[in-house]
Amino acid sequence: MFITKTYLKIAMPTDMQKLMENKESIVNSIQTRGPSLPVQIAREANLNLLFASAYLSELYNERRIKMSSMKVGSSSLYYIEGQEAQLENFIQYLNGKEKEAFSLLKSQKLLEDDKMNPAIRVALRGLKDFAVPLRIKVNEDSKLFWKHFLISDTEIKEIAQSLFGKKEKKAKDELAESEKQKTLVSQPSEPLVLAQEIKLEKPKVEENKAETLVKQEEKSEIPNEILEKPKKAEKKKKQVEESKFIKNIKEYLISKDIELLDIRDEKKKDFLARVRIDTLFGKQEYLLIAKEKKKVTEEDITLALHKAQLEKMPALFMAPGDIDKKALDHAKLWKNLVKFEKVKF
């Protein structure tokens, strides 16, 4: 009995030390490489990709690393504070309009939202890593502007003062010129004579039979379009029809008094949603990941954990199948962040 207790006392710190070493290895890798993808970090730290992703989620929640909004493929970039400028090395992964908006923002440094066309305005809102929103008070109005993320507030103030100073001078010049024109017009050297207004009536042209037939054909096209719409609506209705698995999951949630707050994704055999459960310490929100699987693997648990960490909440994984040993061990290791429940319908 004494030997067992001693072994436990030695083993537990060793496991914790290994976890800490893996985390430091990941941080060092990012410090060396700069903004990196999970697959690159896993390779550098000599870790399995699934475990590396779990470590990254934990480091992100501890605010030791940052995560980009920009996606390279389907993954975000992880970086350390101070490496923001290096994100510009990945702008080729932006879409066409986002690249255009980024180029415009970088060249002009400050953009007035109202002056941009709708497509650029939408793109600027998507450039969360590069475009910083700020409101500037112009006279009595507060207007939305976008600044390049590497431009300091001091430089922005100088740009804004220069920009609005020129606008005020131009407005004053235009007002002075307008007053001058009014003075000239109010004292004409000769009386002004208004030209006679002539109304021209549009000649009536008799339509020939060919034109009449063309117009009838154009009119006949409208009912066809109207008839097509119900077909499209009917097709869409069939696509969103709930599968038996989804219906069973929703009924199971009701039976367990689990509150369904928000459905994120709904497929035939997969269900992703935000739920709320009453606990002894109050209501707790979870990211629910439900899958119609006969066997739940370690990869399923790790990916569920990663998704939930991105949403900053614990994961609740449900499936009608059993959880294998590796997946169970992994769930126990991260028991405060992910829970598994076998559902019976």
N, C-alpha and C positions, 0 to 999 in steps of 0.2 A: 504493500500500500504506500509506503514511504517513497519507493522508487518511482511509482506512477505519478505521484504529486510532483516530485522533483523534475521528472521528464516534462510534465505539462508546463512547469514554471520556465523551463529552458526553451521549449518549443514555441510558446506563444510569442515571446519577444522576438525570436528569430523570424517568424512569419511577418510580424509588423515591421521588422527591420528590412526585410526583403521588399515589402510594399513601398517603404520610404525610399529605398535604393532605386526601385523602378521609376518612381515619380521623379527623383532627381535626375535620373538618366534621360527621361523625356524632356525635362526643362533644359538640361545642358544641350541636348540635340537641337532644340528650337533656338537656343541662344547662338549656336554655331551656324546653323543653316539659314536662319531667318524664317519667315512665314512658310509653313510646311503642311503637307497633307497627312492624314492619319497613316496611310500606307508607308510614306517615307519615314515618319517618326517611328513606326513599329520596326522597320528594317534597321534604323540607326540604333535603337534601344535594344535590339535583339529580342523582340517580344512578338507574341501572336497578335494579329491585327485586332481581334475581338477584345483581348485584354488591354491592348494599347488604347482602343476607343473608350473603354471603361475608365482607364486612368485619366485620359484627356477630359472626360466629362467631370470627373472629380476635381481635377486641377482647375478647370474652368469655373466650377462652383466655388472653389476656394479663392478665385480671382487672382490666381498666380499666372494664368495665361489668358489670352483673349481669342475670340473666334470671329472670323469675318462673316459679313452678310453675303458677300460674293461667293458664288459656287464655282468650283473647278470640277466639271462633271457633275456629280451629285454630292460632293464633299465640300465642306468649308475649310478654310485655311486657319491654322492655329499659329499665334505669334505672341510675343512678349511686348509689354509696354515699351515704347521707344522704337519699335520696328515698323510703325505705321507707314512710313515713307516707302518701305520695300514692297508694300501691296501694289504699288504702281507697276511692278514687274509682271503683274498678272492681268492687266487690263485687256489683253487679247481674248480673255474668256467672257468679257461683257458682250451683250447683244448689240446689234447695229446702232440703235437709237441711244443706248447707254454710252457707247463709245463716242458718239457725236456730242452728247451732253457733257461728257467728261472732258473732251477736247476743248469745247467752248468755255467750260468753267475754268480749266487750267489756264487758258490764254487770257481771259478777262478777269479772273480771280473773284469777281463778285457779279452775280446775275440777279436781276429783279424778276421775281416769279411771274408777275402780271404781263411782263413784256415778252415772255417766251411763248412759242406756239404750244398747243396742247400735248403733242407727242414728247417734246423736250421737257415739259413740266412733269409729265408722268415719269420719264426717265430719271430726272433729278431726284424724285422721291424714291427711286429704286437704288440710287447710288449712296447707300447709307454709310459705306466705308470712306467715300471721297467728298460728298456734298454735305455741308453742315448748314442746317436752317437757322436763320436768325431774323429777328424783327427790328427794323430801323424806323424811327419816328421821323417822318418827313412832314414839316409844318404841323398840322394837327392829326395827320393820318399815320397809322402804324402799318407798314408794308412788309411783306415777306420777301426775304432775299436768301440766296444760297452762296456760301463762300467755299472756296477750295480748302480742303481739310488741313493743308500745310501752311496756310496764310495766317499770320498772327492777328490778334484783335487790334493791335496798334496800327498795323498796316491797313486793316479793313477800315478803321476810322478815318485814316488819311485819304483812302480811295473814296469813301462815302462823302467826305467833306469836299473833296475836289469835284466829284461828280455832281453833287447838289448845288455847289457854288456856281458852276457853269450853267446849270439849268435855271437858277434864279436870275443870273445876269442876262441870259437869253430871253427869259420871260419879261424882264424889265425893258430890254431893248425892243422887243416886239410890241410892248404896251406903248412905248414912246413913239415908235413908228406908226402905230395905229392912231394915236392922238394927232400926229402930224397930218396923216391922210384925212382925218375928219375935218381938220382946219382948212385944208385945201379944198375939200368938197363943199364945205359950208359957204365958201366965198367964190363962186364960179364967175369967170370973166364974161361968159355969155350964157343966156338962158338955156337950160337943158330941154331937149325935145325928145319925148318918148316915142319909140317906133311903134307903128300900128301893129296890133296883135292880129295875126292872120290864122284862122283855123282851117286846116286842110282836112277835108273828109276823105276817108279811105274809100277808094273806088270799089264798088261791089263786083267781084269776079264770080261768075257762075261756075260752080264746081262741075267738073266732068265726071263721068261715071266711074272712071278708073280711080280717081281720088276718093270717091264715095266708098268704093269697095275696100280701098286700103284702110280708111278710117274704121270701117266695120270690122276688119280683121284685127286692128289694134284694140278695139273695144272688146272683141271676143276673147282676147288673151287674158283679160282681168279675171273672169270667172274661173279660168283654169288655175291661176295662181291661188285663188281663194280655196279651190277644191284641194290643192296640194297641201295646204297648211295643216288640216286635220290629220293627214297621213303622217306628217313629220311629228306632230304632237303625240300621236298614237305610238309611233316608234320609240320616242323618248320615254314614254310611260312604261313601255316594256323593259327598257334598259335599267330603270331605277326600281323595278319590282323586287321586293325583298326576298332573299332566299330563306329556306327553312332554318338554316343555321343562325342567320341574323335575327329572325323572329324569336327563336329559342333563347338567344342571348339577351334580348330585350325583356322577354318574359322572366328570365332568370334574375335579371337586375331588379325587376319589380318585386319578385318574391323575396329577395334578400334586403329590401329597403335601401337599395343603392340608387342614388339620384343621378339620372343622366342629364348632364349640363350642356354638352356640346358634342355633336358628331363631327369628327375630323375626316374620316374616310370610311366608306362602306362598300365592300365587295361581296362576292358570293361566299367566300370562305374566310374573309378577314374583316375585322371591325376595329376601328380606332376611334376613341372618344374620350372626353373629359368627364369624370364622374366624381361624386362626392359621397363620403361615407361618414356616418356618425360614429365617433369614438369616445372613449372616456374623457379625452382632453378637448372635445369639441369636434367640429366638422373638419374633415381632411379630404383634400382633392387628390385624385390619382389620374394618371394617364392610363386608360384601359386599352390593352392590346389583346384582342380575342382572335384565336385562330382555330379552324377546324382541322386539328391534327391528332393523329393517333399516338405520336411520340414527340415530346417536347425536348429539344436538344439544348446544349450549352450555347450554341449560336443564337437560338431564339431568345434566350434570357438576356444575353449580352446586348443584342440589338434592341430589345425592349428597354433595357436600362439606358442605353445611349439615347434613344428617342425621348425618353422621359426626362433625362438630364437636360436635353436641349430645351425642353418646356419648363424646366426648373420645378419639377414635381416628381414624386415617387411613381414607380410603375406597378400596375396590377395586371398580371398576365393570366388569361383564362383560356382553357382548352379542355375538350372532352377526353383527351388522351392522357397517358401517364408521363411523368417527367423522368428522364434517365438520370443515372447516378452523377455524371459530370455536371449536368445542368442543375441538379439538386444541390451539389456542393457549391456551385457558383452562386446560386440563389441564397444559400446560407451565408456565404462570404459577404454578400451585399444586401443582407436581410433588411436593413433600414431603408434601402432605396428601391428594392424590387420584391414583390410578393407573387407567389404562384397559387392559383386555385383551380382545382379540377372540377369542371362543371358536369352535372348529370341532368340530362333532359328527360 
